[in-house]
């Protein structure tokens, strides 16, 4: 009986260690690692800074060519893997003002990104297009100050849902049909790895014009796309790729 009891305890400890390793591997980041300064922008009209203090408060500032466009502050919490900001002042997200209030902290090697909860697909698309990982402070998503100098390998830690969108190699093809001014058909589909929501860059043969497209429907060998912006047009014969350059 003593032997069985010791065996049971040993097995319980073994599985507890394994379980803790699995949980640790699935944990993106804890609240203790969140404090710091984060920034994103283009260096012109969009220069956003977010400071997370160790005392659980944040400060946000949006600067541009004409000075400070907006700023806010308040407490923040970390719950169920989501960073939640609670601004003290009105937070109107319109034009050059306002901030998202729910962010997913994403580890990529030693880098830490804060991606708005509803922009994870945009983050994945920017990785596929080659905009991330960036080597300076300018970009589309909050990155902890100094992390732009840290090299990364592979892909960031994302849930299985988004891991499926990350491409090891770019997908390239051609616009084979123009449906209308805004929509078209490309000769790549499910079997090539395209998914609804992926972005493509279309270029003419002389590389003098480019258009940003989004996949809106996928068949086995083809996909339907539409322009991302209202001023763009679809051109039959354009070369398309999930890679921008």
C-alpha positions in Angstrom: 0.0 0.0 0.0 2.9 2.4 0.8 4.4 1.7 -2.6 1.2 2.4 -4.4 0.8 5.6 -2.5 4.3 6.7 -3.3 3.7 5.8 -7.0 0.5 7.8 -7.1 2.2 10.8 -5.6 5.1 10.5 -8.1 2.7 10.3 -11.0 0.7 13.2 -9.8 3.8 15.4 -9.5 4.9 14.3 -12.9 1.6 15.3 -14.6 1.5 18.5 -12.6 4.9 19.5 -13.9 3.9 18.7 -17.5 0.6 20.6 -17.1 2.4 23.7 -15.7 4.8 23.6 -18.7 1.9 23.5 -21.1 0.1 26.4 -19.4 3.4 28.4 -19.3 3.9 27.7 -23.0 0.3 29.0 -23.8 0.6 32.1 -21.6 1.5 35.1 -23.8 2.5 37.5 -21.1 1.6 38.4 -17.5 0.7 41.8 -16.0 4.2 42.1 -14.4 5.8 42.3 -17.8 3.4 44.9 -19.2 4.9 48.1 -17.8 6.9 50.3 -20.2 6.6 52.7 -23.0 5.1 51.7 -26.4 4.8 53.5 -29.6 3.6 53.3 -33.2 3.1 55.7 -36.1 4.4 57.1 -39.4 6.6 59.9 -38.1 4.2 62.5 -39.6 0.5 62.9 -38.5 0.4 59.7 -36.5 2.8 59.4 -33.6 1.1 57.5 -30.7 2.7 56.8 -27.3 1.3 54.6 -24.6 2.9 54.4 -21.2 2.0 51.7 -18.8 3.2 52.4 -15.2 3.9 49.7 -12.6 1.3 51.3 -10.4 -1.5 50.2 -12.8 -2.0 53.5 -14.5 -1.5 54.5 -18.2 -1.0 57.7 -20.2 -1.7 58.1 -23.9 -0.6 60.8 -26.3 -1.2 61.4 -30.0 1.2 63.8 -31.6 1.5 65.0 -35.2 2.7 67.8 -37.4 0.6 70.4 -35.6 1.4 69.3 -32.1 -0.6 67.2 -29.7 -3.9 66.0 -31.1 -5.2 64.0 -28.1 -4.1 62.7 -24.8 -5.7 60.7 -22.0 -4.9 58.7 -18.8 -6.4 56.4 -16.3 -6.1 52.9 -14.7 -5.5 49.7 -16.7 -6.1 46.1 -15.8 -5.1 42.8 -17.3 -7.8 40.1 -17.4 -8.2 36.9 -19.3 -5.1 37.8 -21.5 -6.4 41.2 -22.4 -5.0 44.6 -21.5 -7.9 46.9 -20.7 -7.5 50.7 -20.5 -10.1 52.8 -18.6 -9.6 56.5 -19.8 -10.7 59.2 -17.3 -11.6 61.7 -20.0 -14.0 61.1 -23.0 -12.3 58.8 -25.5 -13.7 59.6 -29.0 -12.1 57.5 -31.6 -12.5 59.7 -34.6 -10.1 61.4 -36.9 -6.8 62.2 -35.1 -8.0 61.4 -31.7 -8.9 58.5 -29.4 -7.4 55.2 -28.5 -8.5 51.6 -28.5 -9.0 50.3 -25.0 -8.6 46.5 -25.4 -5.2 45.1 -26.4 -3.8 41.7 -26.9 -0.2 41.5 -25.6 1.8 39.5 -28.1 5.3 38.1 -27.5 7.6 37.7 -30.5 10.9 36.4 -29.2 12.0 39.1 -26.7 9.7 41.7 -28.3 6.4 42.7 -26.9 3.6 44.1 -29.1 0.2 45.5 -28.0 -2.3 44.8 -30.7 -5.9 46.1 -30.5 -8.2 43.2 -30.0 -10.0 43.7 -33.3 -6.7 44.2 -35.3 -5.1 40.8 -34.9 -5.8 40.0 -38.6 -4.2 43.3 -39.6 -1.2 42.3 -37.6 -0.9 39.0 -39.3 -1.3 40.6 -42.7 1.4 43.1 -42.0 3.7 40.2 -41.1 2.9 38.4 -44.3 3.5 41.6 -46.3 6.9 42.1 -44.7 6.0 45.2 -42.6 6.8 43.3 -39.4 9.1 42.7 -37.7 10.2 46.3 -38.1 13.6 47.7 -37.4 12.5 51.2 -36.2 9.9 52.7 -34.0 7.5 53.5 -36.9 4.9 50.9 -37.7 1.2 50.1 -37.5 1.1 48.6 -34.0 2.4 49.4 -30.5 5.9 48.0 -29.8 7.7 48.4 -26.5 10.4 51.0 -26.7 13.8 49.5 -27.7 12.3 46.2 -28.9 12.7 47.3 -32.5 16.4 46.6 -32.0 15.8 43.0 -30.9 16.0 40.4 -33.7 13.3 37.7 -33.9 13.0 34.3 -35.6 10.0 32.4 -36.8 6.5 33.8 -35.9 5.0 35.5 -32.8 3.0 33.6 -30.3 -0.6 33.6 -31.5 -3.6 31.4 -31.0 -4.2 28.5 -33.4 -6.8 30.6 -35.2 -4.3 33.1 -36.3 -1.3 30.8 -36.6 -3.0 29.4 -39.7 -2.8 32.8 -41.4 0.9 33.1 -41.1 2.7 32.2 -44.3 6.2 30.6 -44.5 6.4 31.6 -48.1 4.6 34.4 -50.0 1.6 33.4 -52.2 1.8 34.9 -55.7 -0.6 34.8 -58.6 -2.5 37.0 -61.1 -5.8 38.8 -61.5 -7.5 36.6 -64.2 -10.9 38.3 -64.2 -12.2 41.8 -63.5 -15.7 41.5 -61.9 -16.2 45.3 -61.7 -14.2 48.3 -60.8 -13.7 47.2 -57.2 -13.7 43.4 -57.4 -11.8 40.6 -59.3 -10.8 37.0 -59.4 -7.2 35.7 -58.8 -5.8 32.3 -59.8 -4.9 31.2 -56.3 -7.1 29.6 -53.7 -7.5 27.2 -50.8 -5.0 24.7 -52.1 -2.4 27.5 -52.3 -3.0 28.7 -48.7 -5.2 31.7 -49.3 -7.8 32.5 -46.7 -10.6 35.0 -46.4 -9.2 38.2 -44.9 -5.7 38.0 -46.3 -4.3 41.0 -48.1 -2.7 41.0 -51.5 -0.6 43.6 -53.3 -1.4 43.9 -57.0 1.1 45.4 -59.5 1.2 46.0 -63.2 3.9 44.3 -65.4 6.0 47.5 -65.4 5.8 47.9 -61.7 4.4 51.5 -62.1 1.1 50.9 -60.3 0.0 49.0 -57.2 -3.3 48.2 -55.6 -4.1 46.8 -52.2 -6.7 44.0 -52.3 -8.4 41.8 -49.7 -9.6 38.3 -50.2 -13.4 38.1 -49.6 -14.2 34.6 -50.8 -12.1 31.5 -51.6 -12.6 28.4 -53.8 -10.1 25.5 -54.2 -8.1 27.1 -57.0 -9.4 30.7 -57.2 -10.3 33.6 -54.8 -12.5 36.7 -55.1 -10.8 39.9 -54.1 -11.9 43.5 -53.6 -9.9 46.8 -53.3 -9.1 47.9 -49.7 -9.6 51.6 -50.5 -12.3 53.4 -52.5 -9.9 55.1 -54.9 -8.2 51.8 -56.0 -9.3 49.8 -59.0 -8.9 46.2 -60.1 -6.9 45.5 -63.3 -7.0 42.2 -65.1 -3.5 40.9 -65.6 -1.9 42.5 -62.5 0.5 40.3 -60.6 -0.6 39.7 -57.0 1.3 38.6 -53.9 0.8 38.4 -50.1 4.2 40.1 -49.9 4.3 43.8 -50.5 7.8 44.0 -52.0 
